[in-house]
Amino acid sequence: DKHGVINTEDVLCSVCGSGEATEEDNDVLLCDFRGCNRAYHMKCHIPVITEPPHEDEDWFCGTCTAYCACLEVVNDHFG
C-alpha cells in the first residue's frame, strides 16, 4: 500500500499464481531487489530453493540475480 506495508493476501507466486504454501518447506519468498515485486514458492523457483534465507539476509530471485551478474560483467568490462 502507500505506506509500504505488504498485505500477505496480495502476494502470489510468479510461476503458479497461488499465494498458499500448501507443502512443508514451500514458503512464498519475496525478492528483495529494489522494484522487483516478484514472489516465488521455494519449489516453483528455478533453481528450487532448498533452504529459506535467514531473516537478516536479502534474497534475490533468479531474474534479478542474472541482471546483477550482467551488470557486474558490463562494469568490469567498461570500468
QUILINHU-V339859 format. One record per backbone hydrogen bond with DSSP energy under -1.0 kcal/mol. CO is the residue of the C=O (numbers start at 1). NH is the residue of the N-H. E is the energy in kcal/mol with one decimal. If there is no record, write none. Layout:
co=<CO CO>
nh=<NH NH>
e=<E E>
This chain:
co=<1 7 8 13 18 20 27 29 33 38 39 40 41 42 54 59 61 62 63 64 65 66 67 68 69 70 71 72 73 74 75>
nh=<4 10 11 17 13 22 42 40 36 31 14 29 45 49 57 32 65 66 67 68 69 70 71 72 73 74 75 76 77 78 79>
e=<-1.8 -2.3 -1.0 -1.4 -2.7 -1.1 -1.7 -2.3 -2.3 -2.6 -3.5 -3.4 -1.9 -2.7 -2.2 -3.3 -2.5 -2.3 -2.2 -2.5 -2.0 -2.3 -2.3 -2.1 -2.0 -2.5 -2.8 -2.4 -2.3 -2.8 -1.8>
